[in-house]
Amino acid sequence: MTEKKFARESLTTMTEMVFPNHTNGLNNLMGGWLMYWMDIVSAIAAQRHANSIVVTASVDNISFSEPIKVGDVVTLRAQVTRAFNSSMEVYIEAWTDAGFQLFDGSVY
Ligand SMILES: CC(C)(COP(=O)(O)OP(=O)(O)OC[C@H]1O[C@@H](n2cnc3c(N)ncnc32)[C@H](O)[C@@H]1OP(=O)(O)O)[C@@H](O)C(=O)NCCC(=O)NCCS
């Protein structure tokens, strides 16, 4: 029998600090590190929903709206927003302690 679940049960929050090994030549966070953290937080949310190992099939277009400096604290939050037959859609938000939202628009 399929277990009924609420989207909020998949809510996953992850907090990271930006260290020098995360940065580019401008001492800003490299986009690839942010995408790595996005991949992890969304995988945990999806696994919580599916009770199963998941893989990332595709990612929406991502536009980074703010540079993130060494020492900044970044919080990412992911939640399953739709479940299909064997796949899920996960919504991701990310912001710094200073209150900067890190994406232009929404990212799934
Ligand atoms: C994603 C993957 C499992 C799909 O395999 P597939 O044989 O095409 O599977 P199917 O055609 O049966 O599709 C399975 C589901 O995935 C969805 N899907 C497949 N490709 C997708 C894509 N590019 N974007 C979004 N959803 C996708 C299908 O719509 C389907 O959803 P549904 O069952 O809810 O209707 C396969 O392409 C894969 O393993 N890719 C590598 C994933 C990976 O390693 N990610 C880490 C980054 S390298």
Ligand as a Chemical Component Dictionary entry (heavy atoms), coordinates in Angstrom:
data_LIG
# 
_chem_comp.id                   LIG 
_chem_comp.type                 NON-POLYMER 
_chem_comp.pdbx_formal_charge   0 
_chem_comp.three_letter_code    LIG 
# 
loop_
_chem_comp_atom.comp_id 
_chem_comp_atom.atom_id 
_chem_comp_atom.alt_atom_id 
_chem_comp_atom.type_symbol 
_chem_comp_atom.charge 
_chem_comp_atom.model_Cartn_x 
_chem_comp_atom.model_Cartn_y 
_chem_comp_atom.model_Cartn_z 
_chem_comp_atom.pdbx_ordinal 
LIG C1  C1  C 0 17.273 10.068 -14.504 1  
LIG C2  C2  C 0 17.286 8.624  -15.046 2  
LIG C3  C3  C 0 17.159 7.643  -13.876 3  
LIG C4  C4  C 0 16.104 8.470  -15.961 4  
LIG O1  O1  O 0 16.220 7.170  -16.506 5  
LIG P1  P1  P 0 15.225 6.689  -17.677 6  
LIG O2  O2  O 0 15.614 5.346  -18.091 7  
LIG O3  O3  O 0 15.149 7.783  -18.685 8  
LIG O4  O4  O 0 13.905 6.549  -16.858 9  
LIG P2  P2  P 0 12.435 6.754  -17.365 10 
LIG O5  O5  O 0 12.342 7.203  -18.786 11 
LIG O6  O6  O 0 11.718 5.512  -16.949 12 
LIG O7  O7  O 0 11.964 7.969  -16.443 13 
LIG C5  C5  C 0 11.818 7.799  -15.058 14 
LIG C6  C6  C 0 11.258 9.070  -14.506 15 
LIG O8  O8  O 0 12.269 10.077 -14.589 16 
LIG C7  C7  C 0 11.748 11.206 -15.262 17 
LIG N1  N1  N 0 12.833 11.809 -16.018 18 
LIG C8  C8  C 0 13.666 11.174 -16.873 19 
LIG N2  N2  N 0 14.538 12.054 -17.380 20 
LIG C9  C9  C 0 14.252 13.263 -16.822 21 
LIG C10 C10 C 0 14.792 14.567 -16.945 22 
LIG N3  N3  N 0 15.820 14.825 -17.744 23 
LIG N4  N4  N 0 14.235 15.564 -16.233 24 
LIG C11 C11 C 0 13.194 15.320 -15.419 25 
LIG N5  N5  N 0 12.634 14.105 -15.255 26 
LIG C12 C12 C 0 13.153 13.094 -15.953 27 
LIG C13 C13 C 0 10.666 10.669 -16.159 28 
LIG O9  O9  O 0 9.747  11.695 -16.496 29 
LIG C14 C14 C 0 10.073 9.610  -15.277 30 
LIG O10 O10 O 0 9.217  10.212 -14.330 31 
LIG P3  P3  P 0 7.834  9.519  -13.877 32 
LIG O11 O11 O 0 8.104  8.072  -13.605 33 
LIG O12 O12 O 0 7.463  10.245 -12.614 34 
LIG O13 O13 O 0 6.865  9.740  -14.977 35 
LIG C15 C15 C 0 18.606 8.312  -15.813 36 
LIG O14 O14 O 0 18.674 9.193  -16.929 37 
LIG C16 C16 C 0 19.815 8.489  -14.971 38 
LIG O15 O15 O 0 20.171 7.598  -14.183 39 
LIG N6  N6  N 0 20.523 9.614  -15.152 40 
LIG C17 C17 C 0 21.732 9.868  -14.349 41 
LIG C18 C18 C 0 21.350 10.456 -12.989 42 
LIG C19 C19 C 0 22.571 10.800 -12.198 43 
LIG O16 O16 O 0 23.511 10.051 -12.084 44 
LIG N7  N7  N 0 22.530 12.000 -11.608 45 
LIG C20 C20 C 0 23.660 12.513 -10.887 46 
LIG C21 C21 C 0 24.299 13.648 -11.634 47 
LIG S1  S1  S 0 25.590 13.113 -12.686 48 
# 
loop_
_chem_comp_bond.comp_id 
_chem_comp_bond.atom_id_1 
_chem_comp_bond.atom_id_2 
_chem_comp_bond.value_order 
_chem_comp_bond.pdbx_ordinal 
LIG C1  C2  SING 1  
LIG C2  C3  SING 2  
LIG C2  C4  SING 3  
LIG C2  C15 SING 4  
LIG C4  O1  SING 5  
LIG O1  P1  SING 6  
LIG P1  O2  DOUB 7  
LIG P1  O3  SING 8  
LIG P1  O4  SING 9  
LIG O4  P2  SING 10 
LIG P2  O5  DOUB 11 
LIG P2  O6  SING 12 
LIG P2  O7  SING 13 
LIG O7  C5  SING 14 
LIG C5  C6  SING 15 
LIG C6  O8  SING 16 
LIG C6  C14 SING 17 
LIG O8  C7  SING 18 
LIG C7  N1  SING 19 
LIG C7  C13 SING 20 
LIG N1  C8  SING 21 
LIG N1  C12 SING 22 
LIG C8  N2  DOUB 23 
LIG N2  C9  SING 24 
LIG C9  C10 SING 25 
LIG C9  C12 DOUB 26 
LIG C10 N3  SING 27 
LIG C10 N4  DOUB 28 
LIG N4  C11 SING 29 
LIG C11 N5  DOUB 30 
LIG N5  C12 SING 31 
LIG C13 O9  SING 32 
LIG C13 C14 SING 33 
LIG C14 O10 SING 34 
LIG O10 P3  SING 35 
LIG P3  O11 DOUB 36 
LIG P3  O12 SING 37 
LIG P3  O13 SING 38 
LIG C15 O14 SING 39 
LIG C15 C16 SING 40 
LIG C16 O15 DOUB 41 
LIG C16 N6  SING 42 
LIG N6  C17 SING 43 
LIG C17 C18 SING 44 
LIG C18 C19 SING 45 
LIG C19 O16 DOUB 46 
LIG C19 N7  SING 47 
LIG N7  C20 SING 48 
LIG C20 C21 SING 49 
LIG C21 S1  SING 50 
# 
